[in-house]
Amino acid sequence: MATWPKTLDQAGITDPALRRDYSEQRQLVAHYARAEYTAVRLLLPAPLVPDIIAATAFMHHSDDLIDQGPVDERIAALADWESRVHAALKSGEADEPVLRTLLDTLARRPQLRQYVEDFLAGAPLEVRTTGFASERDFQHYVDGYSLPAFLLIACLLGDGAPTAPYVAGCRTFIEASQRLDFLNDLAEDLAAGRLGLPEELLTRHGLTGSGLTGSGLTGSGSTGKNSTAVDGFRALLGEQARQIRAGLVASYGLVDLVPAHNRPFVRALITIQGLTLRAAARKGTALLHGSARPQLAAALRVLVREYAAARRGRGTGPVAGGTAPRADEKA
């Protein structure tokens, strides 16, 4: 792995002020997304790393602006931010490090511009969404916000503008990933008055959103109505786990749609999501008290194996070349 100064050199970023801006974004991303940052630094070619960091920093900065507070205030903050971003895109100049690095990345990766626009266009949906009545509503959210957000980074992993098959593969992955996030973040979301599980899914398993917040659901030794609710949640968890697992398995098709030097990163991204799914399934009803995390040793095995593959310059898919996920690491 190249040092950070050499990474900037290999990316062709020589201007001292820009190097400071990228270094600031790097520190921010490393702080709030340590695992993802580590995977980027270990597994992606040095010339691509600053661009991935710039896109990630922009996404998180935008998300932070609309993450908390009354809806009207968040919509106003989003409108102001969108105006500043569009002004920067039009003029090619900006007075904020997060936008200066974005503009510099756009000069090298012009395919990113469309996904910046798509992401901003979908952000109001994120602000206004507090839950889903149906699976159809969830799918609308994935199309309108989750996919554009993921494509901010994913569009940089291919050669030039993403192809239709590549976008479809990204859609498969982000649907599974978003479904997993909502399942794994149940406790946090319920405390904030938000629920990512469609109401029709809860109804099918005899549950309600308000019922999930009751302390009795996860109580031990319960019978009657509470026992039925526990059984219903376990059935819901099993159904969601199967759906997520199928999506993650299908997502390995993305590996063959990116250049060989980016395949270890994509493979690791999908495999670690599988580890998170396994941890969530094992946690069961305790998900209502906190999120699950993948076993550290298993995640490290994935990173070490893919780092070795990246060093060898392998571009194999998820089965060939000895780089498939181990049986105990699959979703």
Phi, psi and omega in degrees: 000128180290149173296165181298314177302319179290328176299315177296320177300313183292336176277355180079020180264100186248339181295126184302320181294318178294322178298322176294319179298314179295322180295323177295316179295322178300316180296320180295313181296318179297331181286313187261354178217061187301314183296314180295319179299317180299317180296319178298313183293322184281323197251343182259151178299143184307318182297339182269338189301311180299326180291319177297319179296318180297316180293320179295317179297319178297315181298313183290322177299315179297316183295321180298325181294334186244014189272332187228155175102174178300150184302316182300319179292323181289323176296319179295319178296321178295317180298318178296317180295316179300321178297317180292322179294315181295324177297319179293318179297323182286317185271337185077013181228153180205156180249014178236136181305320183297327178276327177296319178290325177298315179297320180295320177296319179300328179296329178266330186235073185299339179297342183290331187305313182301323184279336170296314179298315181297320180296313179296322179295329181272348185299323177302329178296320178297319181297317188273349184276121174242355179172181183227132175285326187217169174299325178299320178295320177298315180297323177297320178295317179299314180294321187277330184231310186298313182294312176302323179296315180294323182291343172304323179266315186297329181293344180271351185272345180260189176261104179075204183296136179299141176277165178301316178298324180292315178299321178297320177295320176297322179296318178298315181294314187288332174296313179296318182294318179293320177299319178295317179300314181295323179291315184287334183261022183307312185298312180296316182292319179297321178295331180268004180076026180233146180218123182269000177267126181302143180300324180294331175292315178299314182300320181299333181252017175071030184239164173224158178299317179294327179293330180291337181275351180288137182294340184289338185300321183261011178293154181262151177071020184273158178226181174064225185302317181296319179298322178296320179295319179297315178298321179295319179293321178296321178294319177298315180299318179296319179296314180294321180298318179296320181292317179294316181301316180298320179294319179293319178299315179296332183292342178297344174298338177297331185303319182281356182259002176243160178302154185306321185288348178258356185292322177301322179294313181297318180297317180294321180302314182289317183297320181291328172298322176298321177295321178296319178299315181298319179294321179293318180297321180291327183289330174061225183295343177293348173301337179287353177247350180168159184286159175262151176233145178294153177299131184300317182298319180293318178296320179294323177300318179299312182296319180295315180297317181286331175295319177297320178295320179295321179294325179280349181075026181284147176234033183284160176281191187286354181244315185286160170076010177074019182247018178290152173302141175296159182302326182274004179248351181287161181297000000 
